[in-house]
Amino acid sequence: MPSKDLFEWRDVFFEYVGFLASYFMLGAIGFRYGVVRASVGKKPGGESDSSLAGPLDSAAAGASGIGLLGVALGFLSLIAGLLKRAEAKHQTVGDVLGAGGAPSIAQVVLLAVLLVAFLLAWRRAASGWPVAGIAGMAFALRNLLTGRIAGMVNPLHVLGGSLWLGTLFVLVVCGLGQMLRPSVPAAEREQAVAEMVHRFSAVALWGASLLGMTGIVTSWTHLKPLSALWTTPYGYALIAKLSVVGVVLGLGAWNWKRVGPSLGREGGAGTIRRTAATELVFAGAVLFLTAILVSVPSPKLPH
């Protein structure tokens, strides 16, 4: 069956944009609270290492910038969705927004709050990150208000992926990017990167576990009968996604087992940045395949 009969590439594009919005916003929050905390760069006595204070502050500011990009993409995805529904129902955007109920209104309000919060964080205001953290979690779980299984599982699925791969993206771009600047002393850099990657591993473990559990539930609810996995376009898209997810997991395991032990020694920071960047390339492919997957009609039970 031709792809044009299954989905529209425009829908895939805006689904992808929506995923990126969540990954950037929640990844920035995961980086700030899961990776960069007050104790990063502290000496054994507890005092801060002044040589790392500037880079760490810049890394947090860079994370807020990625969060702002996520907010912009979130508004773009929201507007595209409203316009599509308004066109299909021959209604105004306001009518469609009102018909969406609490989750739709919450999405608009929370995006506005996140915009302000990330701007405050970017300007180094103390209130920025706490507000962003609360609003980000509320944004991720807003569809729980629907009470439907998909409405409860899908937000947790996106949250798990965002904490894993979104945080990894911010770590590579902002954290490692700042640490690898020539102005950062090599010894302090390697130790700080080792600590940041160790902390990220804990965040990634929780995120990947949540992603896997909710993915199983989602697949179980859609693959009826089970043979739809190998007989329908939805099943083909799911197999393709799971195959690339396997590659991402393999690269993550490689970084943990093989590259991780080299951290703290000279050259370790550069190596982990290269291997993590490769992991992110495949993660981007996973998001693209997921955007296709949610755009393909789910299998239906035979009558």
N, C-alpha and C positions, 0 to 999 in steps of 0.2 A: 504494500500500500504506500503510495507516495507520501512524503512527509507533509505536504500541504494539506492532506486529508486528516492528518493526525494532530497537528499543531501549527501555530503561526510563529515564525521566527521572531516577530515583534514581541510576542508573549514571552518567549524564551529569554530575550534580551532584558526585559524588565524584571523577570523573575531573578535573573542573574544580578541585576542592579540591586534588587531588594536583599539578596543574600550578602552581597558585598557591603551593603549598608550595615547590616547586623554584625558582620564579621569585623568591620572596621571599628564600630562604636564599642562593641563588647570586648573586642581584642585590646583596644586601648585601655579599657577599665581593667581587664585581666592583667595587662602588663603593669599598670600602675600599682595594683593591690596584690598581685601574685608574684611579681618579679622585682620591681623597684620598690623597696620599702626602706625605712630609715636606716636599717642595719647594713645595707649594701655599701661596701667600701669602708666599713668601720675597722679600725685597728683592734687588736686583741684587748686593749685597755678600755675600749668603748668609744674613744674619740673618733671623730670623722677624719677621713683622709682628704685633706684639702685639694689634692691633685685630682680627685674624682668628683668633687662637689659640683664643679661646673658641667662636666659631661653628663652626670646623672640628672642634673636639673634640666639640661638641654634635651636629654632623652625623654623626660616626662613631658616637657613642652611639645616635643615632636609627636608624642603619643596623643596629646590633646588635639594637635593638628590633624592627625589621622581620624580621630573621633569626629572632628568637624566635617571632614570629607564624608564620613559615614552618614552624618546628619543630612548633608546636601543630597546624597544618593537616596536616603530614606524619603525625603520630600519628593524627589523625582519619581521614585517608585509609587508613592502614595498618589500623586497627581495622575500618573499614567493609569493606575488602577481605577481611580474615580472617573476619569474620562471614558475609559473603556466601558464601565458599567453604565454610565450615563448614556452613552451612545446606544448600548444594547437595549436599555429600558426606555429610551426616548424621554429621559428626565434631565433635570438640571443637576449640576455637580452638588449643589447644596442639598437637594432632595436625596441623592444617593448617599451622601455623607450622613444625613440624618437617619436614613433607613438602615445604615450599618450599625446603629446602636452604640452602646458603650465602648466596644473595642475600637471602632473607627474614631470616635471622639477622643478616646484615650491616646490613640496613635498620634493625632495632631498635637494634643497638649504635651505629650511626653517628648516628641521631637522638638517642640519649641523650648521645653525645659532643658533638654540635652544641648541644644544650640547655645543657650546662655551659659550652661555649666562648663562646656568645653571652652568657650571663649574666656571664662573666668580662669580656668585651669591654664590656658595658653598665656594669660597675663600674670600667672603665678599667684592668683588669689587663693587664699587658704580654703575657701568654701567651694571652689570649683569641683575638685575631685570627689568629695563626699556626695554632693548633689548629683554629679554625673553617675556615680556608682548606684545610688538608689533609683534614679530615673532610668538608668540602663537596664537594671533587673526588671523594673516594672514594664519597660518597653518590650523586653524579651518575652515576658509571660502574660502580656495583655490579652492574648486570645484564650487564656484559661477561663475568661468570663463567659465564653460561649457554652461551656458545659458539654460539648461534643468531644468524642474520643480524639478525633483528628485535631481539634482545637486545643486539646490538652497535651498531646504527644508531640505534634510538630514544633511548637515553641521550644520544648525541651530539647528536641533534636537539633534545632538551630543554635540554641544556647550552648550545647555540648560542643558542636563544631566550632563555634565562635571562640570559646575558651581555649580550645586546642589550637586550631589553625589560625584564627584571628590574632591570638596572643603571639603565636610564632611569627606572624608577619610583622607585628609591631616590634618584637624583640630583634628581628633581623634588621629592619629598616632604622629604627631609632636606637635601641639599646646597643647592638653590636656596631652600628654605624658610628655612634659617638665614641665608643670605646676604642675603635680602631683608628681614631684620628692621631696624627703624628705627635700632637702636643701631650698625649696621655703617656706617662711613663710605662714602659713595657711590663715591668714586674707587677705593678698595680693593676694594669689593664687585664693581664692574664688571670689574676686572682679574682677580679671583679666579674669577668665574663664567666669563669667557672661557677661562681656563686649564682649568677643570674640564670645560667642554663640549668643548674641544679634545681632552682626554685621553679623554673618553667616546667621541668619534668613532672613535678607534682601537679601543677595546673593542667598539663596535658593529659596526665593519667586520669584525672577526674573528668575532664572534658571528653576524652575519647571513650571512656566507659559509659558516660551518659549518652553520647552519640550512638554507640553500639547497641545499648539496650533499647533506646527509643526507635532505632532503625529496625530492629527485629519486630517490634510491635507494629510499626507502620507497614512493613512488608507483609506481616501476617494478616492485617486487616484488608489489604488490597489484593493479595494473591489468592483469590477464590474463583475457581479451584487452584490448587498448587501447581497444576500443569500450566497455568498461565505464565509461570516463570520462563518456560521455554517455548511457548506457543503464541505469545502476544507481544506487540511492540512495547508495552509497559515492562514486560519481563525482560525483553532484550535490553532496554535502557537500564534496568536495574542491574542486570549482569555486567554491563559495561561499567556502570558506576562502581560496583563492588570490586571489579577487577582493578580499577585505578586506585580505589581506597586501599586495596591490598598492597599496591606499590608504595603508597604514602606510609602505611604502617611499617613496611619493610625498611624504608629509608629512615623512619623514626627509630626503629630498633637498631639499625646500623649506627646512627648518631649516638644512641645511648650506650651501646655495647663497645663500639670500636673507637668512635671519636671522643666520647665522654671522658675516658681515662686520660686522654692527652691534654685535657683542659687544665689550666694552671701552669703549664709549661710553655716555653717560647713557641710561637706558631700555632698554638691550639685555638686561639680566638679566630684567626683567619680561616682555619680549616673548618670549624663549626659553622662559620658564616656561609662558606661555599656549599657545604652539604645541606644546610638548612634551606638555602635558596633553591636548590634542586628540589627539595621536598615541597616547597611552596609552588613551584611550577606545576607539579602533579596535583597539588591541592586545588589550584585554579581550574584544572581540568575536571576535578571532582565536582566543583561548584557548577561548572558548565553542564556537565551530565545531569546533575541534580535539577538544574533549571529545565532541561529537556524532560526529565522524568516527571516533574510536577505538571508539565504542559501536555503530556500524553494522557489520553483518557484511561482511567483505571479499568481493569478487566471486570466484566459483569458475569454473574452466574448464569448458566444456560437455563432457559425456561423449560 
